[in-house]
Amino acid sequence: MRQLRGRLAIFIKTKRGDQPLRDFAKRYGLSKDTVSRIESEEQNVTIDTLQHMCKVFHCDISDLFPPD
């Protein structure tokens, strides 16, 4: 089973698609560095960040972690 960081990275990479990192981060109220670290599975994401992501992506927390 893929680790949660990996599953969150897949979610963000899918949402971002081919959008430039800076544009994507600005659009969703995240820092460019945070998005980069999430995608590279280096970010220890806080509950507050997860809650913010659910709000801006209009999803449930379980949606942030797609199954393998």
HUFEN-V344579 format. One record per backbone hydrogen bond with DSSP energy under -0.5 kcal/mol. CO is the residue of the C=O (numbers start at 1). NH is the residue of the N-H. If there is no record, write none. Layout:
# HUFEN-V344579
co: (CO | CO)
nh: (NH | NH)
This chain:
# HUFEN-V344579
co: (3 | 4 | 5 | 6 | 7 | 7 | 8 | 9 | 10 | 11 | 12 | 13 | 16 | 20 | 21 | 22 | 23 | 24 | 25 | 26 | 31 | 32 | 33 | 34 | 35 | 36 | 37 | 37 | 38 | 43 | 46 | 47 | 48 | 49 | 50 | 51 | 52 | 53 | 54 | 54 | 55 | 60 | 60 | 61 | 62)
nh: (7 | 8 | 9 | 10 | 11 | 66 | 12 | 13 | 14 | 15 | 16 | 17 | 19 | 24 | 25 | 26 | 27 | 28 | 30 | 29 | 35 | 36 | 37 | 38 | 39 | 40 | 42 | 43 | 41 | 45 | 50 | 51 | 52 | 53 | 54 | 55 | 56 | 57 | 58 | 59 | 58 | 63 | 64 | 64 | 65)
